[in-house]
Amino acid sequence: MPDAVETVCSGDALDPQRRPERVDSIFAGADDNGDTQVDEPLPSASGGFDCDGDGYTGSAEDHIYSYLPQATGDQKTCQEYDLAFPNTNPDVKPSLRWPSDFYKASAPVNSLNRITISDVLSFVAPVRYFGTNIGANPGDVRWDLVPGPGITLTDINVTDVLALVAGPSGNPPMLGGVRAFGGPACPWPP
C-alpha cells in the first residue's frame, strides 16, 4: 500500500506493524494502527482511498455495498459471501468484502475467493446486469463497480467489467499488484 494512502487511512508508513484499521479475519478485535482503539471506523477523509488494499476506494465500496446495511466495507477483504443475494444461480452470491468477487463456487472453475471467468459471466447470466441501470434488478448496484454511467447510457457497463481485469481493482495491492483475473486467491483467510 502506498505510504500516502496508509497515512490517510490512519496507518503508519514508517512502522509496518501499524496498518489502517481492519475489522475482519486476523485483524478483528485488534488495534491495527496502534492508537489504542479497536476496530474503529476509518477517518472521514479516507473515502477517496483504498484502505483495505482490494483495489477499490472507500467511496466506491460505499456505493457498491449500498444495498446492504454495512458501514465497514473498506475495512474488510475476501471470503464472506452474501448468501441471501437474490439471483437464480445459487453460485452468484457476491462477496461482502471484495467488490470484484461475484461467484462463490469451486466448480467447474474454482472461483471461490478469486477472480475468474465466472465472475465476468455473472454480469450477463443468469440475470443480465450488463447494459442496465441501477434498479432494474434487486441488488444490481453490486455490479456497478465504477459508479455511474460514465460515457455510456447505462450504469452497469463495460467499465464495470473492465474493473475486474484492469487498473487498481484489476491489480489490487492486497495481491502485490499481480493481476486478479486468473490470479491468486485473496491472501487473507476469514
Secondary structure as UniProt FT lines:
FT   HELIX           3..8
FT   TURN            9..10
FT   TURN            13..14
FT   TURN            16..17
FT   HELIX           25..27
FT   TURN            28..29
FT   TURN            32..33
FT   HELIX           44..48
FT   HELIX           58..64
FT   TURN            65..67
FT   HELIX           73..75
FT   TURN            83..84
FT   TURN            90..91
FT   TURN            99..100
FT   TURN            112..113
FT   HELIX           117..121
FT   TURN            122..124
FT   TURN            130..131
FT   TURN            134..135
FT   TURN            138..139
FT   HELIX           140..143
FT   TURN            150..151
FT   HELIX           158..162
FT   TURN            163..165
FT   HELIX           167..170
FT   HELIX           173..175
FT   TURN            176..177
//
